[in-house]
Amino acid sequence: MIRIDENGFYGKFGGAFIPEMLYPNIEELRENYLPIINSEEFQVEFRHLLKDYVGRPTPLFLAERLSEKYKAKIYLKREDLCHTGAHKVNNTVGQIILAKKLGKKRIIAETGAGQHGVATATVCALMGMDCTVYMGAVDMERQKPNVERMRILGAKVVPATSGSQTLKDATNEAMRQWINNPVDTHYIIGSVVGPHPYPEMVAKFQSVISEEIKAQLLEKEGRENPDMVIACVGGGSNAAGAFYHYYNEPSVRLIAVEAAGLGIFSGKSAATTSLGKLGILHGSRTLLMQTEDGQVVEPHSISAGLDYPGIGPVHAHLFDTGRGEFVAVEDEDAMVAGIELSRLEGIIPAIESAHAFSALNQLSYNPSDIIVINLSGRGDKDLETYIKWGNY
Ligand SMILES: *Cc1c(COP(=O)(O)O)cnc(C)c1O
């Protein structure tokens, strides 16, 4: 059984390993999040916004030419059609309603590539909330269009100038700010990472993905369960959402796809389950890439969303128990898969999502199998990377 215990552990992974100064914030959230999100009032507002603002349910599309090529029945869950172009908004919509119910006035968030920052700035504009996004100074330079998107939406984007000036430094800065403004501020974390209750809370908001897959497959195939669900894993929120209602359905294979960068053992990769060891990252005990003396190793992936040195605790547990199957896909193979999907189905995927498609080459299955691939986002944000790669 895949389930979380009352202290926020999935097996030996998870928990809340945080500085004492952060206790009151985390405790407030831990005590209140379930009663609030299970309330009728919350659910009515959440469902309304998912439907009329995000554009849910997203289609489950039978990809016929892709199916023919890979000799299985392949469905695409079209999270790329969500408002803002990816699944991340499912979570930010949930958290902004929660923040409002907690009486918060200000939102802070961290972002690496800027996708979560944009999804956060979007819902803050929608709700008229003050929004500050922390972003590594190096990332701000690399992801200029998303910085400007956030600013257009009315958010303040603050550069984190410590360390490598990337995602983990932005996260440290956001945590510091949260400690200093506990009463009026909510911190929106963007994946199934961080201290309990974030991983489970984010997974619950994203679980709408597998809830819909079940209903849609029942209608199209007469059964709720596919044989396999495939999703890419950065921190793991789109995968957790696509797996959630299948965790305890053993006939459904759960395939998690990590970024192997230039090669798993090249020193430039983000293949956490191949390379990672037990440690604590951003308040959670999980698998992470670290040196012998426990320094976090800089990850690499061509896709900014998979460029993370750890995975959420639920995925560490899926790996540890063997419930999940983990595959690693290199930059080059992901790019090829992205072009292939563009040519076969007329859909240019986010490069993160392209990793999930490339995994088809590494898996074995039967021609009668039904496979659902979670298409986590659209490729517009990656156009420059596609162009630079150039091989199409
Ligand atoms: C951010 C992002 C991811 C990775 O994040 P998860 O939390 O692992 O889902 C994957 N795909 C897209 C399109 C993203 O924007």
PDBQT file of the ligand as one rigid body, heavy atoms in Angstrom, charges set to zero:
ROOT
HETATM    1  C1  LIG A 401       7.779  21.897 -13.982  1.00  0.00    +0.000 C 
HETATM    2  C2  LIG A 401       7.440  20.931 -15.030  1.00  0.00    +0.000 A 
HETATM    3  C3  LIG A 401       7.705  19.551 -14.893  1.00  0.00    +0.000 A 
HETATM    4  C4  LIG A 401       8.419  18.976 -13.707  1.00  0.00    +0.000 C 
HETATM    5  O1  LIG A 401       7.794  19.155 -12.486  1.00  0.00    +0.000 OA
HETATM    6  P1  LIG A 401       7.066  17.960 -11.731  1.00  0.00    +0.000 P 
HETATM    7  O2  LIG A 401       6.788  18.507 -10.389  1.00  0.00    +0.000 OA
HETATM    8  O3  LIG A 401       8.027  16.804 -11.710  1.00  0.00    +0.000 OA
HETATM    9  O4  LIG A 401       5.848  17.626 -12.502  1.00  0.00    +0.000 OA
HETATM   10  C5  LIG A 401       7.312  18.695 -15.913  1.00  0.00    +0.000 A 
HETATM   11  N1  LIG A 401       6.707  19.154 -17.031  1.00  0.00    +0.000 NA
HETATM   12  C6  LIG A 401       6.455  20.462 -17.201  1.00  0.00    +0.000 A 
HETATM   13  C7  LIG A 401       5.786  20.906 -18.459  1.00  0.00    +0.000 C 
HETATM   14  C8  LIG A 401       6.807  21.396 -16.215  1.00  0.00    +0.000 A 
HETATM   15  O5  LIG A 401       6.556  22.707 -16.405  1.00  0.00    +0.000 OA
ENDROOT
TORSDOF 0
